[in-house]
Amino acid sequence: MTQQAAAEQEYLIPDEIARAAVLPGSYTDEENTVFPAYAWLRANNPLGLAKLEGFDPIWLVTKHADIMAIERNPELFPAGVHNAILNDQASDNFTRGLTGGTTRIMDAVPFMDPPEHTTFRPRAVKKYEPQIRDMARGAVDKVLAIDGEFDFLMDFAFAYPLHVIMTLFGVPAEDEPIMLKLTQEFFGVHDPEVQREAPSPDEAARLWIETAQSFYDYFGTKTAERRAQPTDDLLSQIANARVDGELIRDSYANGWYVAIATAGHDTTSTSLAAFAYAITRWPEQLTKIKADPALIPKAVEESVRWSSPVKHFMRSASADTELRGRHIRAGDRLMLLYASGSRDEEVFEDPDVFNVERPVKHISFGAGPHTCVGMHVAKLEMGIMLEELLPRINGIELTGKPKYAYTNFVGGLKRLPVRLLKA
């Protein structure tokens, strides 16, 4: 056995642990499958090599410090070499066949590295606060009118962030169901409930490409409209953004639309639901917030940390390097497991516990130049919602079993039956 092969054997992750951390189906049982696997990896093999049948070999990055180091060095660990989202080999190969030899089907933000990734940032979002607050109050009025049990996701958490982000974009209210459908399909190509039955790898790749193209077709029309008649909405800001004095290309604009729309909607709904679920388990945290509303910004951050809606992004090594004493070769792929980094015992005391007084150190929005571009919108809309909702309730009771999405990319709770204890 060669020295390299011996080293790889030492780094190899047990198959059952690798499957629990990597496969989308594992995430339907985060608490009993995924988080224990993360904890085992952090304790025993924090930068290990997963070799699962049907997948390229991948390094699983589970520690906060290692994820931060990779995120802050995009030259050595770029996002744009391979697919920034983990697919199996069959899906990647099928996608290359459809897209002329690349898994990149768009100028999407996750595929970008500096300077592209940092060229455009949405202008200050605080000016939208009055609009968002009106929408939050309307959503709270509607949910408080429900008598008894309801699904926190389906009846509340999906609708509010979608309405906010689409209003800020300038998308007509009648088009919001289209955007909800596309968002759920974009993140749920492997989910049997979204697709009716689990698709084959090539069919999953085809569905993802078709969904992305539907996004681009919709927003491409809007780009032309906003360039002909600029307005003050986010869509117009992106459509009329310039790089070196030239309007950004349409494919680049499409990548920004999808990134902000999905980050401002899907991740927010997941974090809101996580907050509600956490309050059913640790009701004393609601008591603390109601006694001191200044804790709401930390409650938002803790909800994002505890749920980590973005489960992973992929990076590739551009050159041979060392990380945590392991030899990473040029071309090796690394899976950044954000939810693991945000539960790292070296950084967070009692990491599995929801604590609104916790210092903000999580990396659930990413770090460095790849920090989520939609996080300011997400935090603003969630903070305003808690400001409007919490004074009007005394508690949240769980009335059934929560259900999680079938995804290892973006998602979390998809069903949460609860009852509000109204103030």
Secondary structure, 3 states (H helix, E strand, C coil): CCHHHHHHHHHECCHHHHHHHHCHHHHHHHHHHHHHHHHHHHHHCCEEEECCCCCCCEEEECCHHHHHHHHCCCCCCCCCCCCCCCCCHHHHHHHHHHCCCCCCCCCCHHHCCCCHHHHCCCCCCHHHHHHHHHHHHHHHHHHHCCCCCEECHHHHHCHHHHHHHHHHHCCCHHHHHHHHHHHHHHHCCCCHHHHCCCCCHHHHHHHHHHHHHHHHHHHHHHHHHHHHCCCCCHHHHHHCCEECCEECCHHHHHHHHHHHHHHHHHHHHHHHHHHHHHHHHCHHHHHHHHHCHHHHHHHHHHHHHHHCCECEEEEECCCCEEECCEEECCCCEEEEEHHHHCCCCCCCCCCCCCCCCCCCCCCCCCCHHHCCCCHHHHHHHHHHHHHHHHHHEEEEEECCCCEECCCCCECCEEECEEEEEEC
